[in-house]
Amino acid sequence: MTTIRWRLDRRDQAKELLRSAAKEGLHEGAEDVLALSNERVPHQEGILEDSGAVSPSTPSSIGDELIVSISYDTPYAVKQHEDEGLRHPNGRQSKYLESALNERGPRALRHAAERMRRRLS
């Protein structure tokens, strides 16, 4: 059994250490989800794929929660994602982001947890 003892005046320091590790881990995990999504996103000229991004939410809007957003920023991104009737050649598909998140999301959370564990080591 491992015991971790913190002096009371170091609790805030520990909290910030873990929060920082979780934030980094979530961002890296989201980048992994985006990479897989980019392999599936419909591709004609690469504009939709190039618009993909991972962004942290602003702290003032979410309180203590850690949230990252994965998005594509083109006028047709939602149509391409949601319309399952569209045909996409070369292994590309609709639901490109949703399927990537379903596949890699759990791994992203494990990555964040591992980062937190290593930070405490």
MARPAVO-938329 format. One record per residue (C-alpha): residue in three letters; x, z, y. Coordinates in steps of 0.02 Angstrom, whole numbers, plus 50000, padded with zeros to 5 digits. Each point is the difference from the previous one (the first is absolute). Last residue first. Layout:
BEGIN
AlaXZY
...
END
This chain:
BEGIN
Ser502794956750500
Leu498555001750123
Arg500224982350065
Arg500064993749821
Arg498285007249963
Met499264992550158
Arg500714982949959
Glu499315001549824
Ala498265003850069
Ala500094984750114
His500524989049854
Arg498605007049892
Leu498784995150137
Ala500704982350007
Arg499924998649810
Pro498165004650005
Gly499704986550131
Arg500944986249906
Glu498644992049893
Asn498445004650098
Leu500914996650164
Ala500594983049938
Ser498244995549943
Glu499255005150168
Leu501324990550098
Tyr499804983549909
Lys498115001349982
Ser499994980950002
Gln501354991749899
Arg501684991249994
Gly500694995749828
Asn500564982650054
Pro498334993750067
His498655009750095
Arg498194994849979
Leu498715008350110
Gly498475007449913
Glu500735017650003
Asp499725000950187
Glu500615017450048
His501874998050030
Gln500004982450072
Lys498525004250112
Val500825016350056
Ala501654991550042
Tyr499194985550096
Pro500275005650179
Thr501785005549957
Asp500735017349997
Tyr500315006249823
Ser499985018649973
Ile500755014749909
Ser499635016450086
Val500935016349975
Ile499195017150007
Leu500725017450006
Glu498665012650045
Asp500355014150123
Gly498894993850141
Ile499494982049974
Ser499784991950170
Ser501365009650091
Pro501274996449863
Thr499884981050021
Ser499784991349835
Pro501594993449920
Ser500124981149985
Val500414988549855
Ala499904981550040
Gly499414983249935
Ser499984986150131
Asp501354990149911
Glu498884998049847
Leu498584993150105
Ile501154987850091
Gly500874994149842
Glu499564981650020
Gln498774998249857
His500085016549908
Pro498575010649938
Val500645017949978
Arg500585004149823
Glu501895002250019
Asn499695007650172
Ser498895013249918
Leu501465005249890
Ala501125002250152
Leu498615008950095
Val499805012849859
Asp501885003150003
Glu499965002050190
Ala498605012749975
Gly501115009949884
Glu501414999950128
His498795006250134
Leu499305013349884
Gly501755006049956
Glu500575001050180
Lys498445009850051
Ala500155011449849
Ala501835003650039
Ser499605003850182
Arg498555011249952
Leu501105009349875
Leu501365003450129
Glu498695004250132
Lys499205012949886
Ala501705007249955
Gln500465002150184
Asp498315007850037
Arg500275012249857
Arg501755004350059
Asp499565015450104
Leu499155007649848
Arg501594999149898
Trp499804987849860
Arg500165003649816
Ile499914986649866
Thr499865005849821
Thr500294988449855
Met499375004549827
END
